[in-house]
């Protein structure tokens, strides 16, 4: 039996990756799924690793520039396409490839139009060609309306810099097991360092192929995410509880700094990943599967670190899908306050508590820090932070994606510290 032209098109090299990208943005925009959770089942059928990476890159760039891509599409059509029209989604992916990933237009057309089997191919082809003849994308992405409204109110002097910080995917930050070898590893890997125990690389290839991975010399961790553990300093054999510890970046930091670490998380699956990372680095950690809101420590700790569940909006330069997902702020702030109470009750007299969130929402950061009254606030100092960052007037740490722009930026984070 002869195959239809549509069936033959579906088998063209590159089409499965584009179809996967289409399913990924649908999962984010229609169902509200996080991109990293939607990806494994969608990408499982794609054999080549570079094709899987391409599908993710296409989806991420479409989400990063979504309002601007939609503006270009609407400017090239006489009648506005519905928000949920398949042709709009396919055009978003096609334009992201041509305008952001630099793929040749003929290749984009050949692998994009087959996604519109039985649909308006001529329209999509015409809109795509018209957009490419125009002025293209702005220098920085336009924030989705909800995010722009929130951050304009919270950070009026920073909102434009935040948007500019999202323009390109971030570099790769590595946290070193041995901070004393920072200069050595920066030279060996051809990177730069902005703090002891940190090396920043331009993104290239798989993480597993980078020198030092197999021997556990480092792990991937954004520079901002390394700050909370840095605040506790050298462990010198003291005991620390890392609440909500998986996937383990801060756990490994603390263990490498000489702390006896108890890593607690309620997700056994995520703790498996933590245990794998700890084993690769040769560090020693006590792992506990438990709900922090129910668990009771047998004895008090010298320090507690809480990297609380949050909206994760501070990670938007790495995970642009968070820009488009709804935030249940009330449920999150209630959980965060519960964790703060648990953490405060788990430290001994003279012990320290660090609270952190990878969020740009002040309700999850600054407002939670103001809420803590039972402990004495310990001001964060400039020498505890990476080069180029300073504490707030209240003695807290606050970063956003527009900071350290000359070095490739940084995630949005908040951290505060107290002593009992």
C-alpha positions in Angstrom: 0.0 0.0 0.0 1.4 3.4 -1.0 2.0 5.8 1.9 0.3 9.2 2.0 2.4 12.3 1.5 1.5 13.3 5.1 2.7 10.0 6.5 6.0 10.4 4.6 6.4 14.0 6.0 5.9 12.8 9.5 9.0 10.6 9.2 11.2 13.3 7.9 14.4 13.8 10.1 13.8 16.6 12.6 10.0 16.4 12.6 9.7 14.2 15.7 11.8 16.8 17.7 9.4 19.6 16.6 6.4 17.6 17.4 7.8 17.0 20.9 8.4 20.7 21.3 4.8 21.3 20.3 3.6 18.9 23.0 5.9 20.5 25.6 4.6 24.0 25.2 1.0 22.6 25.2 1.7 20.9 28.5 3.0 24.1 30.0 0.4 26.6 28.6 -2.7 24.4 28.6 -2.1 22.1 31.6 0.2 24.2 33.6 2.9 21.5 33.9 6.5 22.4 34.7 8.6 21.9 31.6 11.1 19.6 33.4 8.2 17.3 34.5 6.6 17.3 31.1 9.8 16.5 29.2 10.7 12.9 30.2 7.5 11.2 28.9 7.4 13.4 25.8 11.0 12.9 24.9 11.2 9.2 25.7 10.5 8.1 22.1 13.2 10.3 20.6 16.4 8.2 20.3 19.0 10.8 19.6 20.2 12.9 22.5 20.8 16.0 20.3 17.2 15.8 19.0 15.9 15.6 22.6 18.1 18.7 23.5 16.8 20.5 20.4 13.1 19.9 21.3 13.7 21.3 24.8 15.6 24.3 23.4 12.8 25.1 20.9 10.1 24.9 23.6 12.1 26.9 26.1 12.9 29.7 23.6 9.2 29.8 22.5 8.2 30.2 26.2 10.9 32.8 26.9 9.8 35.0 24.0 6.1 34.1 23.9 4.5 37.6 24.1 6.9 38.9 21.5 6.4 36.0 19.2 2.6 36.4 19.5 3.0 40.1 18.7 4.9 39.3 15.5 2.3 36.6 14.5 -0.6 39.0 15.1 1.1 41.7 13.1 1.3 39.4 10.1 -2.3 38.1 10.0 -5.5 39.9 8.9 -7.6 37.9 11.4 -6.1 37.2 14.8 -5.5 33.5 15.4 -7.2 32.1 18.6 -4.9 31.8 21.5 -5.2 28.0 21.5 -5.0 27.5 17.7 -2.5 24.9 16.7 -1.3 27.2 13.9 -0.3 29.8 16.5 1.6 27.2 18.5 3.4 25.9 15.4 4.3 29.4 14.3 5.7 30.2 17.8 8.0 27.2 17.4 9.0 28.0 13.9 9.8 31.6 14.7 11.7 30.6 17.9 13.9 28.4 15.7 14.6 31.0 13.1 14.9 34.1 15.2 16.5 32.7 18.4 18.2 29.4 17.5 19.4 30.6 14.1 18.2 27.6 12.1 17.8 28.1 8.3 14.3 29.1 7.3 14.0 26.3 4.7 14.8 23.7 7.4 12.3 25.3 9.8 9.6 25.2 7.1 10.3 21.6 6.1 10.1 20.4 9.7 7.3 22.8 10.9 4.6 22.6 8.3 4.2 18.8 8.7 2.8 19.5 12.2 -0.2 21.1 10.5 -1.5 18.1 8.7 -4.9 19.0 7.6 -4.4 22.5 8.8 -3.7 26.0 7.4 -0.2 25.4 6.0 -0.4 28.1 3.5 -1.3 30.6 6.2 1.5 29.5 8.4 4.0 29.6 5.6 2.9 33.1 4.7 3.0 34.4 8.2 6.4 32.9 8.9 7.8 34.5 5.7 6.3 37.9 6.4 7.7 37.9 10.0 11.2 37.1 8.7 11.0 40.2 6.4 10.2 42.4 9.4 12.1 43.9 12.3 12.3 40.8 14.4 12.4 40.5 18.2 13.3 43.2 20.7 16.6 43.2 22.6 14.9 41.8 25.7 11.8 39.6 26.1 8.5 41.2 27.0 7.3 39.8 30.3 3.9 38.1 30.4 1.3 40.5 31.8 0.8 38.8 35.2 4.6 38.7 35.9 5.1 42.3 34.7 2.3 43.5 36.9 3.7 41.7 40.0 7.3 42.7 39.5 6.6 46.3 38.5 4.9 46.7 41.9 7.5 44.8 43.9 10.7 45.9 42.0 9.8 49.1 40.0 13.5 50.0 39.6 14.5 46.5 38.6 11.8 45.1 36.4 13.4 46.2 33.1 16.7 44.7 34.2 15.0 41.5 35.1 13.4 41.2 31.7 16.8 42.0 30.1 18.3 39.2 32.2 16.0 36.6 30.5 17.2 37.4 27.0 19.5 34.4 26.7 19.8 31.0 28.4 22.2 31.3 31.3 25.8 30.0 31.5 26.6 26.9 33.5 27.6 27.3 37.1 29.6 24.6 38.9 30.0 24.2 42.7 33.3 22.6 43.6 33.8 19.9 46.2 37.1 21.5 47.2 37.0 25.3 47.3 40.7 25.4 47.7 41.1 24.3 44.1 38.9 27.0 42.6 41.7 28.7 40.6 42.9 25.3 39.3 39.4 24.2 38.1 38.6 27.6 36.6 41.8 27.3 34.5 41.3 23.6 33.6 37.8 24.2 32.4 38.3 27.5 30.8 35.8 29.3 33.1 35.7 32.2 35.5 35.0 32.2 39.2 32.9 34.7 41.1 33.3 33.1 44.6 35.4 30.5 46.3 34.2 27.0 45.2 32.5 28.4 42.0 33.3 28.1 38.3 31.2 29.5 35.5 31.3 28.0 32.0 29.7 28.9 28.7 27.2 26.2 27.9 28.5 23.5 25.7 27.7 19.8 25.3 26.4 17.4 28.0 27.3 18.0 31.6 28.5 14.4 31.9 31.2 15.0 29.3 32.9 17.9 31.3 36.1 17.1 33.0 35.7 16.4 36.7 32.2 15.0 36.5 33.0 11.4 36.8 35.4 11.9 39.7 32.8 14.0 41.6 34.9 17.2 41.6 31.8 19.4 41.2 28.1 19.5 40.7 25.8 21.9 38.8 24.4 24.7 40.9 23.5 28.3 40.1 25.6 30.8 41.9 22.6 32.4 43.7 21.6 29.0 44.9 25.0 28.5 46.6 24.5 31.5 48.8 22.3 30.1 51.6 24.8 27.3 52.4 27.7 29.8 52.2 26.1 31.9 55.0 26.7 29.1 57.5 30.4 29.0 56.9 32.8 26.1 57.8 31.1 23.2 59.7 34.1 22.1 61.7 32.2 18.9 62.6 29.0 20.6 63.7 25.6 19.2 62.9 23.2 20.8 60.4 19.7 19.9 59.2 19.0 20.5 55.6 15.2 20.7 55.2 13.6 20.1 51.8 17.1 18.9 50.7 16.6 17.2 47.4 18.1 17.3 44.8 21.1 18.0 47.0 23.2 21.0 45.9 23.1 22.7 49.3 23.5 19.3 51.0 26.8 18.7 49.2 28.0 22.2 49.9 27.5 21.8 53.6 29.1 18.4 53.6 32.1 19.7 51.6 32.4 22.6 54.1 32.8 20.1 57.0 29.3 19.9 58.4 27.7 16.7 59.6 24.6 16.9 57.4 21.1 15.4 57.9 19.3 15.8 54.5 15.6 15.5 54.9 12.9 15.5 52.1 9.5 13.9 51.8 10.2 12.7 48.2 11.9 9.3 48.2 12.4 9.6 44.4 14.1 13.0 44.7 16.2 11.7 47.5 17.4 8.9 45.3 18.9 11.6 43.0 20.5 13.3 46.0 22.0 10.0 47.1 23.4 9.4 43.6 25.0 12.9 43.6 26.4 12.5 47.1 27.9 9.1 46.1 29.5 10.6 43.0 31.2 13.3 45.0 32.3 10.9 47.8 30.7 13.0 50.5 29.0 11.6 53.6 25.4 12.6 54.4 22.6 11.1 56.5 19.5 10.9 54.4 16.0 10.9 55.9 12.8 10.4 54.0 10.1 12.3 56.0 7.6 15.1 55.9 9.3 18.1 57.6 5.9 19.2 59.0 5.6 15.9 60.9 9.2 14.8 61.6 10.8 15.4 65.1 14.6 15.4 65.5 16.1 13.2 68.2 18.3 16.1 69.2 18.8 19.7 68.3 21.1 20.9 65.6 23.8 23.6 65.4 22.2 25.0 62.3 19.2 24.5 60.1 18.9 25.4 56.4 15.5 25.7 54.8 15.4 25.9 51.0 11.6 26.2 51.0 9.2 25.1 48.3 8.2 28.2 46.4 7.0 29.6 43.1 10.5 29.3 41.7 10.0 32.5 39.7 13.6 33.4 40.3 14.7 30.6 38.1 12.9 32.1 35.0 16.0 32.6 33.0 16.7 28.8 33.2 13.1 27.7 33.3 11.0 30.2 31.3 7.9 28.0 31.8 7.5 29.5 35.3 6.6 32.8 33.7 3.4 31.2 32.4 2.3 29.1 35.3 -0.2 30.1 38.0 1.1 30.6 41.5 -0.9 29.4 44.5 0.7 32.0 46.8 -1.5 31.4 49.8 -0.7 27.7 50.0 3.0 28.3 49.5 3.3 31.1 52.2 1.5 28.9 54.7 3.9 26.0 54.1 6.9 28.3 54.3 5.8 29.7 57.6 5.3 26.2 58.9 8.8 25.2 57.8 10.2 28.3 59.5 8.5 27.2 62.8 9.9 23.7 62.4 13.3 24.9 61.7 13.4 27.3 64.6 12.4 24.5 66.9 15.2 22.2 65.7 18.2 24.4 66.6 19.9 24.6 69.9 20.7 27.9 71.8 23.3 29.8 69.8 22.5 27.9 66.6 21.6 29.5 63.3 18.7 29.3 60.9 18.9 30.2 57.2 15.8 30.5 55.2 15.9 30.7 51.4 13.6 30.7 48.3 14.4 30.9 44.6 11.5 33.3 44.1 11.1 36.9 43.0 7.9 37.3 45.0 8.4 39.4 48.2 5.6 37.5 49.8 7.8 34.4 49.8 11.0 36.2 50.8 11.0 39.5 52.5 7.5 39.2 54.1 8.4 35.8 55.5 11.6 37.2 57.0 9.7 40.0 58.7 7.2 37.5 60.1 10.0 35.7 62.1 10.0 37.3 65.6 11.2 34.5 67.9 14.9 34.6 66.7 17.5 37.3 66.6 18.2 38.5 63.1 21.8 38.0 62.0 22.8 40.5 59.3 24.4 39.0 56.1 27.6 40.8 55.2 29.2 41.6 51.8 32.1 39.2 52.4 29.7 36.3 52.6 28.4 36.9 49.1 29.8 36.4 45.6 31.7 39.2 44.0 29.4 42.0 42.8 26.5 41.3 45.2 25.7 43.2 48.4 23.2 42.7 51.2 20.0 44.6 51.4 19.6 47.4 54.0 17.8 44.9 56.2 20.8 42.6 56.2 19.2 40.0 53.8 20.3 38.6 50.5 18.2 39.4 47.4 19.2 38.7 43.8 17.4 38.9 40.5 18.2 37.9 36.9 19.3 41.4 35.9 22.3 41.3 38.4 25.8 40.4 37.4 24.7 40.9 33.8 28.3 41.5 32.7 29.2 38.0 33.8 26.1 36.2 32.5 23.5 37.0 35.2 22.2 35.1 38.2 19.0 33.5 39.4 16.6 35.4 41.6 17.0 34.4 45.2 16.2 35.5 48.7 17.9 34.5 51.9 17.8 35.6 55.6 19.6 34.3 58.7 18.8 34.3 62.4 20.4 33.1 65.6 18.7 31.5 68.6 
